[in-house]
Amino acid sequence: MLNDEICKLRDKLNKSIEKGEDYSKIYQLSVELDELIAQYYINNNKKKLAWMPM
């Protein structure tokens, strides 16, 4: 599920930041997380639109 993927990647990003890992790795994880979050909102918006009365 997309929610689980977001949580796992967020934890991975936070751990990378805490460890002081290379900026390029942190940036890449951040971009991947942003993409998952965007996909989550796209998916949820479609569901909401499907239930909206016309």
N, C-alpha and C positions, 0 to 999 in steps of 0.2 A: 504494500500500500504506500502511496505517495507520502502520507503523513509520517510513516516509520522511516522512510528514506531521508526525509527532511530532518528528523530528530537525530538520526545517526550521523548525518553529514555535519549538522550543527555541532554535535559533540566532538567530532573529529576536528573541526575548525577551531573550536575553543581550546582543545588540547594542544593543537599546533601553536596557537598564540601563546598559551601558558608556557610551553617549552621554548619559546623564542626561535622557532624554526624559520627557515629562509622565507623572506618576503614573497618570493615568487610562488612558493608552495601555498602559503596562506592566501595569497591573491587568487590562485587557481581554485582552491576550495571555496572561497567566497563567491566566485563567479558561478561555480557549479550549484552552490546553495541558492543563489539568486534565481537561477534557471528553474530549479525544482519548485521554489516558492511561486514563481510566475506561472508555472504549469498548474500548480495547485489552485491558484485563483482563477485561472482560465477554466479549469474543470468545474469548479464550484459555481462559477458564474453561469455556465451553461446549464447546470442543474437548476439553478434558481430561475433562469429565464424560461425553462421548460414548464415550470409550475405557475408562472405568472398568468393571470387571466387577461385576455385581450379585450 
